[in-house]
């Protein structure tokens, strides 16, 4: 598929680069990114694919890469044809971590006052589902980035870890929080305090990822899943995603109340009516995202 050619919307103020770095140059319509590759996939071109592309550095997450990723997410979020997004890297590394050279000389005052890494979590604010297709290393910031996604598929040789303790610091983009919620306190504590990695099979057993595939098929399998999601009503998919994510933020009682409100809200959509009508008429639903 041809490289995505869209006019990227103006990046919101929340996506401005950390003040410690120069501003990322703007990208005109049709221009290529430097550190990522974007395409549309699927039979209906309804899946946005973002590939991290800094192979010599094992896709280390430098500020410019993260800014480009945010811009691509923003573009796919605003594209009405796209219903889901797949985020991947290379066969050797999804992302081996943050760019240590870039942060080596930072001081506390700068990090704290300028909100260092505050723009890393853009993926968590995307309403459309995001699937991480992980091959190779997903370490440190790479593991954190994968955990920000809604679903994680992994190649059979993938490795996950939070090794920040080995360089004298701790995870700073959600590693201690999301990992603990995903795999439980004991395993999360062991990984964070020792820096040890776990395999794709161990990650699946612990509940960190959904499925394990051969290295050469994991991206295509993620695209298939994304395409299946994209064929559903986009507005109802967004409601379902919001409800599931609320389970990590709310009590059971509060979460059930939100679920009921969102469930009732589907009855205000044309797609809910079309879906139930199609079911009764034994035909495939034709959703209009309304």
N, C-alpha and C positions, 0 to 999 in steps of 0.2 A: 504493500500500500504506500501511496505517496506520503511524504512527510506532511504533517498537518499544516495547513496554510490558513491561518485565521488572524484577524486583527486583534491582537491581545488587548483586553481592556486595561484602562489605567489602573495600576495596582493601588489598592486602598492604602490608606495611611498606616494601617496595622501591619502592612507587608513591607514597609520601608526597611532598608537594610540597617543592621545595628550600627549605631553612630561611630563605632570603632573602625568601620570599613568604608571605603569609597562606594558611592552609589553605583549600582549596576547599570550598565548602558541599556538603553531602551531597545526593543526589538521591533522592527517594522514588519508589516504584513509580508509573509513569505520568507522572512529571514530565518536562518538556522540558529539554534541555540549552540552554546559552546560545550556545555557539560551534560546535556540531556538530548534525547531524541524522542519526538512525539509523532504518533500516527493514529489513524482511526482503523479499527479492526472490526471483524464480524461481517456476516453476510449483508447486513443492513448498515454497515459502518456506524454502529451505535455504541461501540466500545472505544474509549480513549486509552491509548497505551502510552505510558511514559517510561522510558528506559534511561536509567542513570548511565552516563557514558564518560567516565573518567578512569579508564582501565589501568593506566600506568600507576595510578594512586589507589588502585583497588576500590574505586568509587568513594574515596574519602570525602566526607560531606563538608566541603568548604563553603564559605558564605555565598559565593557567586552561584554555586550549584543549587543551594537551597533557595536562593532568590529566583532562579530559573524554574525550579520545581514549583514554587508558589505561583509563578506566572502561568505555567502550564495548567496547574490545577484550576486557577481562576478562569482560564480560557475554556476548559472542558466543562466546568461548572455552568458557564454561561451559554454553552452550545446546546440548543434544544434537541438536537439529534442524538446526543450522547446520553446514555442511561446509566452507565457504570464505567469505572476507571480501573485499569490494571497498572500497578507500579512494579517495575522490575529492575534488575541490574545486569550483570554479566554472568557467565557460567562459573567464574572463579570467585566472584564477590558480588553480593547484593549491595552491600556497603560495609567496608571494614571498620567504620567508625568516623568520628569527627576528624577534621584536619588538625592534627596536633601542632604542626608548624605554625598554623595560623593563630592558635590560642596560647602558645607557649609563654609569651611575655605579657599576657593580660594581668592586671592587678584587680584586687577586690573592688576598689572604689569604682573602677570603670565598668566591671561586670554588673555590679549592683545598680549603679545610677543609670546606666544605659540599657539595662534589660538584655544582657547577653543571652542569646539563643531564644529570645521571646518570639521570634518569627518562625521558629522551627515547627510549630504545631498547626500550621495552616491546614494540613491534611485532615485534622480532627474537626474542622469546621465546614468541610465540604458536605453538602446534603446528599450528594450522590454516593453510592457505595464505592469503596476503594478496596481492591484486592491486591495484596502483596504477593508476588511470585518470586520466591527466594531461592537462589542457587548460591552455593559457596558460603562465604563469610557474611554473617549478619551480626556484627559485633559493636558494642558501645552504641554510638548514635545510630548505626545501621539497624541494630536490634530494636532500638527505641522507635525508629521510623517505621519499621515493619509493624510494631505493636500499635502504632497510631492508626493503622489501616483497619478495616472492618473484618476482613477475612485474610488469613495467611495460608497460602499453599507453599510447600517447600519441595525442592529437589532432594533426592535421597542422600546427597553428599553435603547438604547444608549444615552449617554450624551456627548456633546462637549463643551469645554471651554478653556479659556486662563486665569487661575487664578493667574498668577505670581505676579500681583499687591498686592495680599493678603499676600505675603511673602517678600515684599519690593524690587521686581525687575520687569523686563519686559520680554516678550518673547524674546528668543535669537536664535531661529532656524527657523525663517521665519513667526512666528505667526502674527506679525503686518502687514506683507506684503501680504502673501497668503490669510489670512482671509479677509482682506480688498478687495482684488481683487475678492474673491468668493462671499461675502455677501454684499458688499458696505460699505461706510464709517460709516454710522450711527450705524448699528448693530455691526460692528467690534469695533468701538470706545466704545460702551456700554459694550461689552464683555471684552475688554482689560482693561478698566478703573474701572469696578466694580468686575470683576472676576466671573460674573454670567454665568451659564451654559445654553445651549439650548438643547431641546430634539431632537430626531431623526426626528420627524415630523416638528419641527421648522427649523431644518437644511435643510431638503428637500425643504421646502417652500422658504427658503432664497437662495437656490442654492448651498449650501455647499456640498450636497451629491446627488447621482442620484436616489436611490431607498431605500425604507424601507421594510424589511421582518420580519417575525417572528424570534425570537431569534434562534430557533433551525435549521432554514433553510438558514440563511444569508450566511454562508460559502459555502454551496453547490451551492447557487445561484451565488455567485462570481466565483466559479469554472466553472459553466456552461457558464458564460459570457466570462471567460478567455479561455475556450476551443473553443468557437465560434470564438474568435479573433485568437487563435493559428491555426485554420484551414485555415486562409487566408495566403497570401504570407507574410512571415516575413519581407522581405526587403521593401515591399510596406507599410506594417503596420508601420514600423519604420519611413518611409517618412511621412505618415499621422500624426503620433504622433509628429514628429518634427514641422510640419506645424501648428498644433493646438497650441502647446506650444509657438510658435513664436508670437501668438496673444497677449501674455502677455508681450512681450518684445519689440515689434515693433509698429510703426505707421501702420494705415490701408494700406497706399500706399506701405510701405516696406513689410508688411506681404503678401499683394497680389502678389508682385513681387516674394517673396520666394515661395509662393504656386505655381505660374506658373512654376518656375524653377523645383520644385520637381515634379509637374504634368508632365512636359516634360521629366523628368528623368525616369518616369515609362515606357516610350516608349523605353528605352534602356534595359528593362528587358524581359526575357523570360516569366515571370509570367504575365505581362500585355498582351502579345500576346496570351498566353494560356487562360487567363480569358475572353478576348473578343471573341476568337474562340469558347470557350465552350458555351458562351452566344448565339452565332449565331447558334451553332449546338444543342442547347437546352439540354445540358448535364452539369454535375457538373465539375467545373474546377479542374484540378490536378496540384496544384502549386508545384514547385520544389525549391522555395526560391532562384531563380536565375534571 
